[in-house]
Each structure stands twice: as C-alpha cells, then as structure tokens.
Amino acid sequence: MKRPYRVGALGAGLVAAALLAAGCGTGGVASAGQPPDTQSGQQLFTQSCGSCHTLQAAGTSGTIGPNLDNAFAADVAQGYPQSSIENVVLDQIRLGSGEIATYTTIEHGKGITPQPTMPANLVKGQDAIDVAAYVASVAGQGGFTTSGGFASLGTDGAAIFKGAGCGGCHTLAAAGSNGTVGPNLDQLKPATEIVAHQVTVGGGAMPAFKGKLSPAQIQAVAKYVSSSAGK
C-alpha cells in the first residue's frame, strides 16, 4: 500500500499527482463530489486557513504554514493541470501536516522549536473540496510572492481579527466566526489583558503574533475581542 502524500511544503513538483489521480489517500479525488463552489472555497479559506498561509488572491499573509503561491508557482509555470493541484491540496487538508519542527536561534545557541501543526480535516466533505478547488484556481498564478504582513490592517480590531485569520480557530459571533480549533471566545469572555498576552506569546496551536502585529495592533484586537465576546 502506498504511503499517503504528506508534505512539509506543498507542491514540490506534484510528486503525489499520480497517487491522487488514482483516488488513493483518505477520501478519493475531488471530482468524486458535486461541482466545487470556489466562491464558498474562498470564504472558507480566509476563515480557516489564512492565519497560517499566504495566498495573494485571498489577501492572506500567514507565515505558519507554506506560502501557497510559492508552493505551486513552479507547477503552474510547468503547466500542471489545475485538477492535479486541487487533488494535492485536498489530500493535504484531509491528512494534515504531521509533526513540524524548525531550527531557530535560542538563548543558548541553535535548537529545534516545535511549530503548530495543521490539523487533519480542518474543513470536511464538500467544504474541503471547495477550498481545494479555490486554492488550485489561484495559487501561484502570479509567480512567487513575499508575505505582505499585517501593517495594512491598521489598528481596527475587527479588521485585525479577520485579517489575521483568528476566526479560523475561534468562535466569536460579533465577527461571524465559528472556528473550533481554539477556545470559544463568546464562552470564555476574556479580559483585554489576557487576550493581549495570548496574542503576543501564543500557546498550544496558536502562533505568537509578536513581531507580526505591532503592539498597538495587539492592543486593538485584544480590546475588540474582550468588548465583543458574548454579545
């Protein structure tokens, strides 16, 4: 039995294309469901994936997971069919990332810092197909990109919450988000100081936003969450 495709950086010449075309993996090829809705896929991607991935067409600049434009730019340039890219993305959604560790400089020299992993089945069923189809339709179309950061969000707490992809992990009715990876903020009703600390240092599967968001942006999104939670 062939090993399922599990990658640290998506794309890589689509080495899994033949495997996926054969319907191997965790749920068959994308064409097995109803026709994908890329508009729904874009919305789901922004909510559930944008905090970790850069995708220029979606306006997301996450840096936890691979930059999807860079991951697929070479494949697009080489003329791989969109359906092959779609199936690679779909299988990655179903499998998740597995363990991830990166080398980094720490106080006493270089060491390994565990990184948050991509959970399997973050979106499921037709939603997963829609996301995969959307990513395949836009990723890498403009070639390689660099992350744009969050400076353009200013200090609008609601805009930061959305732009940083917080809704992909947290439920907050005021923001129209229903993520389940992290705590339900409407139930938790955290104080501003607690939110600011958590956004700054991260914890568990949540990345630290220190250095990505400015101190003023962290305070803005913390105030937005604390004042909106439970309402």
C-alpha positions in Angstrom: 0.0 0.0 0.0 1.4 3.4 -1.0 2.2 5.9 1.7 -0.2 8.9 1.7 1.3 12.2 0.5 2.3 14.3 3.4 4.4 17.3 2.8 6.3 20.0 4.7 6.0 22.3 1.7 3.2 21.8 -0.7 3.7 21.4 -4.4 7.2 20.1 -4.9 6.6 19.1 -8.5 3.3 17.4 -7.6 5.0 14.1 -6.8 1.7 12.9 -5.5 -0.3 13.6 -8.6 -0.4 10.0 -9.8 -1.3 8.7 -6.4 -4.1 11.2 -6.0 -5.4 10.7 -9.5 -5.8 7.0 -8.7 -8.0 8.0 -5.8 -5.6 6.8 -3.1 -5.3 8.7 0.2 -8.1 9.5 2.6 -11.2 10.1 0.6 -10.8 9.9 -3.2 -10.3 12.6 -5.7 -12.0 16.0 -5.7 -14.2 15.1 -8.7 -16.0 12.4 -6.6 -18.2 15.1 -5.1 -20.6 17.7 -6.5 -19.0 20.5 -8.6 -16.9 22.8 -6.4 -18.0 26.2 -5.4 -14.9 28.4 -5.5 -16.7 31.4 -4.0 -17.5 29.4 -0.9 -14.0 28.0 -1.0 -12.5 31.5 -0.9 -14.6 32.4 2.2 -13.7 29.1 3.9 -10.1 29.5 3.1 -9.9 33.0 4.5 -11.7 31.9 7.7 -9.9 28.6 8.3 -6.6 28.8 6.5 -5.5 32.4 6.1 -3.9 32.8 9.5 -1.3 30.1 8.6 -0.9 30.5 4.8 0.0 33.3 2.4 -2.3 33.3 -0.7 -2.2 36.6 -2.6 -5.6 36.2 -4.3 -7.2 35.7 -0.9 -5.4 38.6 0.7 -3.9 36.4 3.4 -0.4 36.6 4.7 0.0 33.8 7.3 3.5 32.5 7.9 3.0 29.4 10.0 2.4 27.1 7.0 3.8 27.2 3.5 3.2 30.2 1.2 0.8 28.6 -1.2 1.7 30.9 -4.1 5.3 29.9 -3.8 4.5 26.3 -3.2 2.6 26.0 -6.5 4.2 28.7 -8.7 6.6 26.3 -10.4 3.9 23.7 -11.0 1.7 26.4 -12.6 4.6 27.6 -14.8 5.3 24.0 -15.9 1.7 23.6 -17.0 0.4 21.1 -14.4 -3.4 20.8 -14.7 -5.5 22.6 -12.1 -7.2 19.3 -11.2 -3.8 17.8 -10.1 -3.1 20.8 -7.9 -6.7 20.6 -6.5 -6.2 17.0 -5.5 -2.9 17.7 -3.8 -4.4 20.4 -1.7 -7.5 18.2 -0.9 -5.3 15.4 0.3 -3.2 17.7 2.4 -6.4 19.1 4.0 -7.6 15.6 4.8 -4.2 14.4 6.1 -3.0 17.5 8.0 0.7 18.3 8.3 2.0 15.8 10.8 4.8 16.8 13.1 6.7 20.0 12.2 9.9 21.3 13.8 12.2 24.1 12.7 15.7 25.1 13.6 15.9 28.5 15.3 18.3 30.6 17.3 17.6 30.5 21.0 19.4 32.0 24.1 22.0 29.2 24.3 22.5 28.6 20.6 20.6 26.8 17.9 17.8 24.4 18.8 14.6 22.9 17.4 11.4 24.8 18.0 8.2 22.8 17.5 5.7 24.6 15.3 1.9 24.4 15.3 0.7 21.6 13.1 -2.1 21.7 10.6 -4.9 19.5 11.9 -6.4 16.9 9.7 -9.9 17.7 8.3 -9.9 21.3 9.3 -12.7 21.6 6.8 -14.5 18.5 5.6 -16.6 17.0 2.9 -17.8 19.4 0.2 -16.2 22.3 2.1 -12.8 20.7 1.7 -13.4 20.2 -2.0 -14.5 23.8 -2.3 -11.3 25.1 -0.6 -9.1 22.8 -2.6 -10.7 24.0 -5.9 -10.3 27.6 -4.9 -6.7 27.3 -3.9 -5.9 25.4 -7.2 -7.6 28.1 -9.2 -5.5 31.0 -7.8 -2.3 29.7 -6.1 0.9 30.6 -7.9 -0.8 32.4 -10.8 1.3 35.5 -10.2 4.5 33.5 -9.5 6.5 33.7 -6.3 5.4 36.2 -3.7 6.5 37.5 -0.3 4.3 37.9 2.7 2.8 41.3 2.9 2.4 41.4 6.7 -0.5 43.0 8.6 0.5 46.7 8.5 -2.3 47.5 6.1 -4.9 46.4 8.7 -4.1 49.5 10.8 -5.5 49.5 14.3 -9.0 48.4 13.6 -9.5 45.5 16.0 -12.3 43.9 13.9 -10.2 44.1 10.7 -7.2 42.6 12.5 -9.2 39.8 13.9 -10.4 38.9 10.4 -7.2 39.7 8.6 -5.0 37.7 10.9 -7.3 34.7 10.4 -8.4 34.5 14.1 -11.8 33.3 13.1 -10.4 30.2 11.6 -9.6 29.0 15.1 -12.1 30.8 17.3 -15.8 31.3 17.6 -16.8 35.0 18.0 -20.3 35.8 17.0 -19.6 39.5 16.6 -17.0 38.6 13.9 -19.2 36.0 12.3 -16.6 33.3 13.0 -17.1 29.7 14.3 -13.7 28.2 14.5 -13.3 25.2 16.8 -9.5 24.8 17.0 -9.1 27.3 19.8 -11.3 28.4 22.7 -14.8 29.7 22.0 -14.3 33.4 22.8 -18.0 34.1 23.4 -18.0 31.5 26.2 -14.6 32.5 27.6 -15.2 36.2 27.6 -11.5 37.0 28.3 -10.3 40.3 29.7 -8.3 42.6 27.4 -5.0 41.9 29.2 -5.4 38.1 28.8 -6.2 38.4 25.1 -3.2 40.7 24.6 -0.9 38.3 26.4 -2.2 35.3 24.4 -1.9 37.1 21.1 1.6 38.2 21.9 3.1 34.9 23.1 0.7 32.3 21.5 0.3 28.9 23.1 -0.7 25.4 22.1 -1.7 25.5 18.4 -1.9 29.3 18.4 1.1 31.1 16.9 2.7 34.1 18.6 1.9 37.4 16.8 4.7 39.4 18.5 6.7 40.9 15.6 3.9 40.2 13.2 1.4 42.6 14.7 2.6 45.9 16.2 2.0 46.5 20.0 -0.8 48.9 19.0 -2.5 46.3 16.8 -2.3 43.7 19.5 -4.0 46.0 22.0 -6.6 46.9 19.3 -7.6 43.3 18.6 -7.5 42.5 22.3 -9.9 45.3 23.1 -12.1 44.2 20.2 -12.3 40.6 21.4 -12.9 41.5 25.1 -15.6 44.0 24.3 -17.3 41.8 21.7 -17.2 38.4 23.3 -20.5 37.0 24.4 -22.5 39.7 22.7 
